[in-house]
Amino acid sequence: MEKSIMAEEMLLAEKRREHSGLADYLREPFSRLRGEVDRMFDEFPPRFPAAHFGSRYLASMPMPALEMKETDEEYRLSVEVPGVAPDDIDLTLENDMLVLKGEKREAREEKERDYSVSERRYGAFERRISLPQDAVVDAIEAKTDNGVITIAIPRDQNASPKTRKIEISAPKEA
């Protein structure tokens, strides 16, 4: 019975989804996204041996938490980077993207009479934040306090929105 289940999974993995035409492309965007994710998993080899990444592996990936707030005067970002020195963090502006890069290095050594434990964890991180059109990039300020970087991005109150409604005219009937 185990062989027949595995054989069915292999056939399912090899089978490609068929599109039913224009209707697939007119569906809600989230439905299309779900369809693509389902298709990806259908084509993914079943019982892939190296795909057992547990939560312990994901927890070791150093990705700083980010909180964003918006007021009439500014955008305020708070980034948690505990244990990372400000000199180990690179905050830059690339076109309309705010880029935060850094590396977390952690070492712990514990020695007792009967045993000795030494652990080291290293990992680089990068966060990219797209800035809104009304952000005043020349006045961005960043401060750090107790492992939290606070980034203040002033807003230009006179910035015109980049979107506008365009009226569609119809031909006049004679």
QUILIN-V892644 format. One record per residue. N is the residue number from 1. D_CENTER is the distance of its C-alpha to the mean C-alpha in Angstrom with 1 decimal. Layout:
# QUILIN-V892644
N;D_CENTER
N;D_CENTER
This chain:
# QUILIN-V892644
1;41.3
2;38.3
3;38.9
4;39.0
5;35.6
6;34.1
7;35.9
8;34.5
9;30.9
10;31.5
11;33.0
12;30.2
13;27.7
14;30.0
15;30.5
16;28.5
17;27.8
18;30.2
19;29.4
20;32.0
21;31.9
22;31.0
23;30.3
24;27.1
25;25.8
26;27.0
27;25.2
28;22.6
29;19.2
30;17.7
31;20.6
32;20.1
33;16.5
34;18.0
35;20.8
36;18.7
37;16.9
38;20.4
39;21.8
40;19.4
41;20.4
42;24.0
43;24.1
44;22.4
45;25.4
46;26.4
47;26.9
48;24.9
49;25.9
50;22.9
51;20.4
52;21.2
53;18.3
54;18.9
55;17.2
56;19.0
57;17.1
58;13.7
59;15.0
60;16.2
61;12.9
62;12.6
63;9.3
64;10.7
65;10.5
66;10.4
67;12.9
68;13.9
69;17.5
70;19.5
71;23.3
72;25.9
73;26.2
74;22.7
75;19.0
76;18.3
77;15.2
78;15.6
79;13.7
80;15.1
81;16.2
82;19.3
83;21.6
84;20.3
85;22.9
86;22.3
87;23.8
88;21.1
89;18.4
90;18.1
91;17.1
92;17.8
93;17.8
94;17.3
95;18.8
96;16.8
97;13.7
98;13.6
99;12.6
100;12.7
101;13.7
102;15.8
103;17.3
104;18.2
105;21.7
106;23.4
107;26.9
108;29.2
109;32.8
110;35.1
111;38.8
112;41.4
113;44.8
114;44.0
115;40.5
116;37.9
117;34.1
118;31.8
119;28.0
120;25.6
121;21.8
122;20.0
123;16.5
124;14.7
125;11.3
126;9.7
127;7.5
128;8.2
129;9.4
130;11.6
131;15.0
132;17.3
133;20.6
134;22.7
135;21.1
136;23.8
137;22.1
138;25.4
139;25.6
140;22.2
141;23.0
142;21.3
143;23.0
144;22.5
145;24.2
146;24.1
147;20.7
148;19.0
149;18.3
150;19.1
151;18.4
152;20.8
153;20.4
154;23.7
155;24.0
156;26.8
157;28.9
158;30.8
159;27.9
160;28.6
161;25.9
162;24.9
163;25.5
164;29.0
165;30.8
166;33.1
167;36.3
168;37.4
169;41.1
170;43.3
171;46.6
172;49.6
173;52.0
174;55.5
